[in-house]
Amino acid sequence: MQKIKKLWQKIDPFSLQVRLTIGITAAFAVGVGGIAVWTTWQMQQILIDGHKQNIEQIAQRLPGDVEVYSEMFSLEIGLQKAIANRSTGKTLIWVKHNNSNNSIENLVPNDEASIKLMSLMRSPLSTRVYEIGDRYFVVCGKFLQVKGQQLGLLFVAQDISYEQRMFSSLVQSLGIVSLIALIIITIAIAIYIKKSLQPLRRISQLAETISVNDLSQARLHLHRAPTEVKELACTCDMMLDRLSEAWEQQRQFVGNVSHELRTPLTIVHGYLQSVLKRETNLTPTQREALETAEIEAQGTIGLLQDLLDLARADAGYLHIQIESLVLNDLVIEVAAMAMQQHDRIITLETSREQILVKADRSRLKQVLINLFDNAVKYSDSHLAIAVVLDLKAESTLIHVCDRGLGIPLSQQHLIFERFYRVDEARNRSAGGCGLGLSIVKTLVDSMGGSVTVRSKLGEGSTFTVTLPSAA
């Protein structure tokens, strides 16, 4: 029962499979049910018509029999002998005399149903079927005339209860068999439709799981699918080709533009620094303007470097040199740089003096710098930033914790996307353009690790970097 309940909960009433199954099964049931009803009615009519012809023949021949017997006996005795001669165990014959309630009936013993049937007959009638209790009778009534004399109303009835019960039992058996067959056919239709829709599910799964890195390789190979589904798959493959080409062109454009802009901006930045260091006759306004230009140039160079790194990672040209290094020393070094640059307190918590990890030193340093910058930008200046090193069986976890604004749960899975910034916190006033965390994820993934975030509004965020341990 529990399995059936779970299976029922998995059924989607709005799915194409369920709709097709219900529609086809309903059409099949209506068609077969209509044929079954019509066939049953025809069989019923054939059964009744056979008995109708039999009693009508008896009613037609009985006057002749009475005439024959009346030549040897009186008319009343001849009528009794004719009725007795034509009566059987299932055939009832009786005559109601004119102006009298008396009747001459067959000599076969009568039961309660037969007596009740006789009492109901009052006038001539067409051949009909009567149900008396659990008994069924076919009855024919007509005027009885012998030698030009009308003797009364002749009624001939035949008991068809046994045949009717057999017919009802047959119909009931056919109904049960039809119901079982309908259930089996429904299951078969559901399985067939499920297999037929499998190519569509593959298309849906591909569309759900595909990423920019899979555009050039992801293709649908549906050899045994219906023609219409093959056409859809071919259209999807062509769309993926166009998307892959467009993405590749965009990636090359970003890489080329970043490379071409970085060189002149580096030159401009160098000249600005040289002017600020050597010129002593600058007015305060001029010096402030040059310092602002130098800061913006430096920030733009960093942005272009991030774009170049992402472009190289997308193209598979990002250089990563994995080595064993002491994580504690690197974290202390980067934390000292961040405290000096931002005038913030950064605390380090670890259970061991030396923790060895497998990583690229310069890339891991870049990851830590980005995480520290992110924590500094989006937390209060008087609150400390905590770095916790946690050693597991085969990996090392780096937790960078701040007590800042926090990130809404609905947006936490988006913050590692390029150029994405949370509306309430990551705005232009805080600096940056939404590439820092994307760089972090790209570099950590390239080193065989992973990065996650756990955050709560008003309480802060914790970014966790997981790297392979070297010990």
Summary of the structure (lengths in Angstrom):
residues: 471
radius of gyration: 49.0
end to end distance: 52.0
largest distance: 162.6
contacts: 1307
relative contact order: 0.06
helix: 58%
strand: 18%
